[in-house]
Amino acid sequence: MNSDLFVSHIDFREVNRDKSITNGLRVLGRVIYSTEARSKFSQILDRFAPDIVHLQNIHSHLSPSIIFEAKHRGIPVVWTLHDYKLVCPNTNFLDNTTGEICEFCASGRFYQAALRRCKKGSLLASAMASVEAYAYKLMGVAGKVDAFLSPSLFLKNKLADCGFPTGKVHHLPLFLPQEMCRTERRAGSYLLFASRLDPIKGIHTLIEACRLTPGVKVVLAGRVDEPLASELAGLLPANASYVGLKHGKDLIELFNGASAVVSPSLCFENQPFSILEAFSFGKPVIASSLGGMVELVEDRERGLLFPAGDAAALAAAMEWVTLHPAEAEAMGESAHQYVTREHSPGMHYERMLQVYREVLASG
């Protein structure tokens, strides 16, 4: 387990409740350059002597300090990116105040995050996010990474637009574990939303679309936080029901019983695993025409696309799927064939090994 090499726990939510300069400096010290993380990572490298270091999400708890340790030892670094953190301090190109797409920080204008208070609507949190982004740039973090892996072409292109060298960013879609590829599928009787119930995920757009389609049954599952948790019961119309956060067999039953899955996100999603999961059950997806979702949900082929935030357009798509079960089932079958072909573990592994070989050869 090697738990002795885990970094010490820090609860950022708890620390941020007391918004003070002292706590702000404490958080910045952890997220920009953690000496503790570098020290423990150094011990990991001593213990395992890897040929390559492959990073996933290192923000906040680990920090880029571990990249410096790997490069100090001459070990190449590969980093899979799951959001837009390196070019957007708020990680998702969304203005949380207006709920609209925002690209003011593109090309390194990170001070815009503080001016617009795009991080939690807080000046302090937004200023800290700006400082973190500038610190990454001044430390040359991106330049010390040998290869970035981008699950979506959208993210790859967005990084290129923001100045990343195109040869350094490789498109590598996420994979679906073999055991999740369902061989038996059945027709459903409702539309399913299975994600975090949050404004950024388009939950209010979905609720309004439900009101516009009283004959369409919709089931919502996922985590919900305050203040929405207290308001949810009063917001949902009669044809929509919230069943809580589901896992395992309960979640499988929800997917099996659905005729389609709805993903009305308002932000540039990278490559939502929830869409791949829906495809694995042979379910078409109704999704916002934003970001990496467009690559997965080919319109009229594996689902339906609609303009983000447009409740009327979403309602029309929901009604169409409900009134055309045969066509929806055919799109679901196409989605299943696509995900088993393009997102298989074997294909992902071979593509990843090719990047490893290129990185080792260039070193």
Backbone hydrogen bonds, N-H to C=O, Kabsch-Sander energy under -0.5 kcal/mol:
donor,donor_aa,acceptor,acceptor_aa,energy
5,L,2,N,-1.8
6,F,3,S,-1.6
12,F,10,I,-1.0
15,V,11,D,-2.5
16,N,12,F,-2.7
17,R,13,R,-0.7
17,R,14,E,-0.7
18,D,14,E,-0.6
18,D,15,V,-1.0
19,K,17,R,-1.0
20,S,18,D,-1.6
24,G,20,S,-2.3
25,L,21,I,-2.5
26,R,22,T,-2.0
27,V,23,N,-2.4
28,L,24,G,-2.5
29,G,25,L,-2.4
30,R,26,R,-1.2
31,V,27,V,-2.5
32,I,28,L,-2.4
33,Y,29,G,-0.7
34,S,62,L,-0.5
35,T,33,Y,-0.8
38,R,34,S,-2.1
39,S,35,T,-2.4
40,K,36,E,-2.5
41,F,37,A,-2.5
42,S,38,R,-2.2
43,Q,39,S,-1.4
44,I,40,K,-1.7
45,L,41,F,-2.4
46,D,42,S,-2.0
47,R,43,Q,-2.1
48,F,44,I,-2.5
49,A,45,L,-2.3
53,V,76,P,-2.6
54,H,52,I,-0.6
55,L,53,V,-0.6
55,L,78,V,-3.4
58,I,56,Q,-0.9
61,H,59,H,-2.3
62,L,58,I,-1.2
63,S,58,I,-2.9
66,I,63,S,-1.2
67,I,64,P,-1.2
68,F,64,P,-1.4
69,E,65,S,-1.5
70,A,66,I,-2.0
71,K,67,I,-2.5
72,H,68,F,-2.1
73,R,69,E,-1.2
74,G,71,K,-1.1
75,I,70,A,-2.7
78,V,53,V,-3.0
79,W,147,A,-2.5
80,T,55,L,-2.7
81,L,79,W,-0.6
81,L,149,L,-2.5
84,Y,91,T,-2.3
87,V,84,Y,-2.1
88,C,84,Y,-1.9
91,T,88,C,-2.5
95,D,100,E,-3.0
96,N,94,L,-0.9
96,N,118,C,-0.6
99,G,95,D,-3.2
100,E,95,D,-0.6
102,C,93,F,-2.4
106,A,103,E,-1.3
108,G,105,C,-1.0
109,R,105,C,-0.7
109,R,106,A,-0.7
110,F,108,G,-1.6
112,Q,109,R,-1.7
113,A,110,F,-1.5
114,A,110,F,-0.6
114,A,111,Y,-0.5
115,L,111,Y,-2.1
116,R,112,Q,-2.3
117,R,113,A,-0.5
117,R,114,A,-0.7
118,C,113,A,-1.6
120,K,118,C,-1.0
121,G,117,R,-0.6
122,S,119,K,-2.2
126,S,122,S,-2.2
127,A,123,L,-2.6
128,M,124,L,-2.4
129,A,125,A,-2.0
130,S,126,S,-2.0
131,V,127,A,-2.6
132,E,128,M,-2.5
133,A,129,A,-2.0
134,Y,130,S,-2.5
135,A,131,V,-2.5
136,Y,132,E,-2.3
137,K,133,A,-1.8
138,L,134,Y,-2.8
139,M,135,A,-2.4
140,G,136,Y,-0.6
140,G,137,K,-0.8
141,V,136,Y,-2.3
144,K,140,G,-0.8
144,K,141,V,-1.3
145,V,142,A,-1.2
146,D,77,V,-1.7
147,A,77,V,-1.5
148,F,168,K,-3.1
149,L,79,W,-2.7
150,S,148,F,-0.5
150,S,170,H,-3.4
156,K,152,S,-1.7
157,N,153,L,-2.8
158,K,154,F,-2.3
159,L,155,L,-2.5
160,A,156,K,-1.8
161,D,157,N,-2.3
162,C,158,K,-1.3
163,G,160,A,-1.7
164,F,159,L,-2.6
168,K,165,P,-1.8
169,V,165,P,-0.5
169,V,166,T,-0.9
170,H,148,F,-3.2
170,H,168,K,-0.6
172,L,150,S,-2.2
172,L,170,H,-0.7
176,L,343,H,-3.3
180,M,177,P,-2.2
181,C,178,Q,-1.5
182,R,180,M,-1.2
182,R,280,S,-1.0
185,R,183,T,-0.5
189,S,257,G,-2.5
190,Y,257,G,-0.7
191,L,217,K,-2.6
192,L,260,A,-2.3
193,F,219,V,-2.7
194,A,192,L,-0.6
195,S,221,A,-1.4
197,L,223,R,-3.0
198,D,196,R,-1.2
201,K,198,D,-1.5
202,G,199,P,-2.0
203,I,198,D,-1.4
206,L,202,G,-2.2
207,I,203,I,-2.3
208,E,204,H,-2.1
209,A,205,T,-2.2
210,C,206,L,-2.2
211,R,207,I,-1.7
212,L,208,E,-1.4
213,T,209,A,-0.8
213,T,210,C,-0.8
216,V,213,T,-2.2
217,K,215,G,-0.6
218,V,239,N,-2.6
219,V,191,L,-3.0
220,L,241,S,-3.0
221,A,193,F,-3.0
222,G,244,G,-1.4
225,D,197,L,-0.6
229,A,225,D,-1.6
230,S,227,P,-0.6
231,E,227,P,-1.1
232,L,228,L,-1.8
234,G,231,E,-0.6
235,L,231,E,-1.0
235,L,232,L,-1.1
236,L,232,L,-1.8
240,A,237,P,-1.8
241,S,218,V,-2.1
243,V,220,L,-2.7
243,V,241,S,-0.5
246,K,244,G,-0.5
250,D,247,H,-1.2
251,L,247,H,-1.0
252,I,248,G,-2.2
253,E,249,K,-2.4
254,L,250,D,-1.7
255,F,251,L,-2.3
256,N,252,I,-2.7
257,G,253,E,-2.0
258,A,255,F,-1.3
259,S,190,Y,-3.1
260,A,190,Y,-0.9
261,V,284,P,-2.4
262,V,192,L,-2.9
263,S,286,I,-3.4
266,L,200,I,-2.4
267,C,200,I,-0.6
268,F,92,N,-1.0
269,E,267,C,-1.9
275,I,272,P,-0.9
276,L,272,P,-1.2
277,E,273,F,-2.7
278,A,274,S,-2.0
279,F,275,I,-2.4
280,S,276,L,-1.9
281,F,277,E,-0.9
281,F,278,A,-1.0
282,G,279,F,-2.1
283,K,278,A,-2.1
285,V,302,R,-1.5
286,I,261,V,-2.8
287,A,285,V,-0.7
287,A,304,L,-2.6
288,S,263,S,-1.8
289,S,306,F,-2.2
290,L,288,S,-2.1
292,G,269,E,-2.9
293,M,290,L,-1.4
294,V,290,L,-0.5
294,V,291,G,-1.1
296,L,292,G,-1.1
297,V,293,M,-2.9
298,E,296,L,-1.4
300,R,303,G,-3.0
301,E,298,E,-2.3
302,R,298,E,-2.7
303,G,298,E,-0.7
304,L,285,V,-1.6
306,F,287,A,-1.8
310,D,307,P,-2.0
311,A,309,G,-1.1
314,L,310,D,-2.2
315,A,311,A,-2.7
316,A,312,A,-2.1
317,A,313,A,-2.0
318,M,314,L,-2.7
319,E,315,A,-2.4
320,W,316,A,-2.2
321,V,317,A,-2.3
322,T,318,M,-1.8
323,L,319,E,-2.3
324,H,320,W,-1.2
328,A,324,H,-2.4
329,E,325,P,-2.4
330,A,326,A,-2.0
331,M,327,E,-2.1
332,G,328,A,-2.1
333,E,329,E,-2.1
334,S,330,A,-2.1
335,A,331,M,-2.3
336,H,332,G,-2.2
337,Q,333,E,-2.3
338,Y,334,S,-2.3
339,V,335,A,-2.5
340,T,336,H,-2.0
341,R,337,Q,-1.4
342,E,338,Y,-3.3
343,H,339,V,-1.4
348,H,344,S,-2.2
349,Y,345,P,-2.6
350,E,346,G,-2.2
351,R,347,M,-2.3
352,M,348,H,-2.4
353,L,349,Y,-2.5
354,Q,350,E,-1.8
355,V,351,R,-1.5
356,Y,352,M,-2.4
357,R,353,L,-2.7
358,E,354,Q,-2.2
359,V,355,V,-2.6
360,L,356,Y,-2.7
361,A,357,R,-2.4
362,S,358,E,-2.0
363,G,359,V,-0.9
